[in-house]
């Protein structure tokens, strides 16, 4: 019988998102494209027009357990510069600096301060065939599907094709040139020490239907290029096939859903120091609904569900060699999953159900703040395999 774990998280968050796919009100206008006398001349874009900016994100984290006490502050500053080039091509560069300082510590071995500086983004966008094709080269964020299987930086290139038959993008990127202290793809001790060296290649097809709804299919391949010792194998090669849909049903109801199946090979740790190659057979599901009530202060109802398969003999969901026997049914990924705040588990060996309610406290305010929402979430967690831990072994539960 599955062990049911219930955790109540009363979290008030600021949600800046509104309907990204909401249909705008139709206003009949003359067909200016069909009559050159009515056409409006486009404002020419001057080459090498510079823009710049930046922002600072301060965060304070207070962690207390029965044995330790730690409070830290992490201040991240980003500065960006963009420039137009030739024929609507553009350049975008952004640097990032993260400074960590310990405010309070007890029974914790950690440096009082640390600083990580990195080239966050540096890419060139080149439009081709009247912007029906875009070529993006350099360091950028690569995203697949809803961002679960892949959502991160890398050095490579992406081609985007737009047509009436649907949109297609294909990309390839390498993670080994990132700062090792700002490399999110580590799955082994060698990855952490030297920086993960992984190649990603993928493609995604999407097609709009019924106005503001989108269906998509994707495939992603990950190849581990990290050096390893003959008696300590940790290579993790994964492939993902996924399908999803997102959009709006009405001006009050939006939704999303995605299914992904994971394949590949990993090494199971049979006994300490002995690894055996195993097949990866895992899956995950994401789904969500958001309903806005047509009333003052825009009350909303939010419901999210997520599931990632577990493995009853696994010891970790963040280590490439966390499987110990037979097929590896742990769902592991290289993207982003937000399943809570006080507890932020990985989506492996877990069902997550998150109902929420909220409203817009600045409903009568200006345009910049009226769309802000305060949301109260209740989060329910249930293991897939009761014998196995969750969250990479950091939060083992019986």
HELIX and SHEET records of a PDB file:
HELIX    1   1 UNK A   32  UNK A   34  5                                   3    
HELIX    2   2 UNK A  180  UNK A  182  5                                   3    
HELIX    3   3 UNK A  189  UNK A  194  1                                   6    
HELIX    4   4 UNK A  391  UNK A  393  5                                   3    
SHEET    1   A 3 UNK A   4  UNK A   6  0                                        
SHEET    2   A 3 UNK A 373  UNK A 383 -1                                        
SHEET    3   A 3 UNK A  11  UNK A  15 -1                                        
SHEET    1   B16 UNK A   4  UNK A   6  0                                        
SHEET    2   B16 UNK A 373  UNK A 383 -1                                        
SHEET    3   B16 UNK A 350  UNK A 359 -1                                        
SHEET    4   B16 UNK A 300  UNK A 308 -1                                        
SHEET    5   B16 UNK A 274  UNK A 292 -1                                        
SHEET    6   B16 UNK A 253  UNK A 271 -1                                        
SHEET    7   B16 UNK A 237  UNK A 248 -1                                        
SHEET    8   B16 UNK A 213  UNK A 224 -1                                        
SHEET    9   B16 UNK A 198  UNK A 209 -1                                        
SHEET   10   B16 UNK A 166  UNK A 174 -1                                        
SHEET   11   B16 UNK A 150  UNK A 163 -1                                        
SHEET   12   B16 UNK A 133  UNK A 144 -1                                        
SHEET   13   B16 UNK A 113  UNK A 128 -1                                        
SHEET   14   B16 UNK A  90  UNK A 106 -1                                        
SHEET   15   B16 UNK A  69  UNK A  84 -1                                        
SHEET   16   B16 UNK A  50  UNK A  64 -1                                        
END                                                                             
